[in-house]
Amino acid sequence: MENNYLNKVYDVSTSDSRELYASWATTYDQEVIENGYATPDRIAKALKEYVSDKSTLILDYGCGTGLSGLALQSVGFKNLDGLDVSKEMVRIAEKKSLYKSLKVFDPDTKIPIYSEQYKIITAIGVIGSGAAPLKVFDDLFSLLPPSGLFAFSFNDHTLGDPIYEEKVEHYVDSGRAAMLHKNYGSHLPKANLKSNIYILKKL
Ligand SMILES: C[S@@+](CC[C@H](N)C(=O)[O-])C[C@H]1O[C@@H](n2cnc3c(N)ncnc32)[C@H](O)[C@@H]1O
């Protein structure tokens, strides 16, 4: 299958990405699965090593069609909420019945959760090139309680711009976060892309 959207997504600015995901939604799962989408499983498997209570409610931020939720569920996390800015992507996720609460919001407004609502937030394939801006990193981290976990990924395109890794390093070096896990590995192997996955603990 031709990589219709994978060829386009990384050239799209974060402000235009909603249009792209609106038209990609119905073929997103097929295209990324055919390309071996591995980051959700890598994050889910890493996260389960740091969370003893698998019933902890997790916010799957930028849940899209639910592939990230599926990976979290497959390692035992059963209480998942999903949030995204694309109603078309969320419409596909709804059919999978993975999330207790599934909401769409306008990215020009505040993230519609209250402070310390979630002890664990994931942003899998969400922040960086072709999706959410780096500001989302600060916003999500600020919403966690002390000892809260933030599990996220940056793909090769995102890692090509040093501001993303510098942000993570700044949080760790300034004592705001502890790096529990960082690993570089497969993202979309058939499209020759890798990603870093991270788990940060809020200090
Ligand atoms: C590559 S998809 C990843 C979806 C899902 N997490 C997965 O692993 O398949 C990126 C998702 O981020 C969403 N997104 C883009 N900008 C966002 C923002 N500012 N806030 C929340 N989600 C955003 C898109 O709508 C899309 O569903």
The ligand as an ORCA input file, in Angstrom:
! r2SCAN-3c Opt
* xyz 0 1
  C       0.083     10.095     15.124
  S      -1.500     10.266     15.894
  C      -1.293      9.248     17.330
  C      -2.600      8.740     17.838
  C      -2.498      7.628     18.898
  N      -1.920      8.130     20.120
  C      -1.710      6.472     18.350
  O      -0.687      6.100     18.961
  O      -2.108      5.909     17.317
  C      -1.419     11.913     16.564
  C      -2.717     12.348     17.252
  O      -2.483     13.583     17.918
  C      -3.631     14.381     17.788
  N      -3.261     15.784     18.047
  C      -2.673     16.660     17.219
  N      -2.513     17.846     17.855
  C      -2.997     17.690     19.103
  C      -3.120     18.547     20.234
  N      -2.694     19.798     20.215
  N      -3.674     18.040     21.336
  C      -4.124     16.756     21.371
  N      -4.032     15.896     20.340
  C      -3.478     16.359     19.220
  C      -4.113     14.093     16.375
  O      -5.472     14.468     16.200
  C      -3.871     12.594     16.274
  O      -5.004     11.858     16.693
*
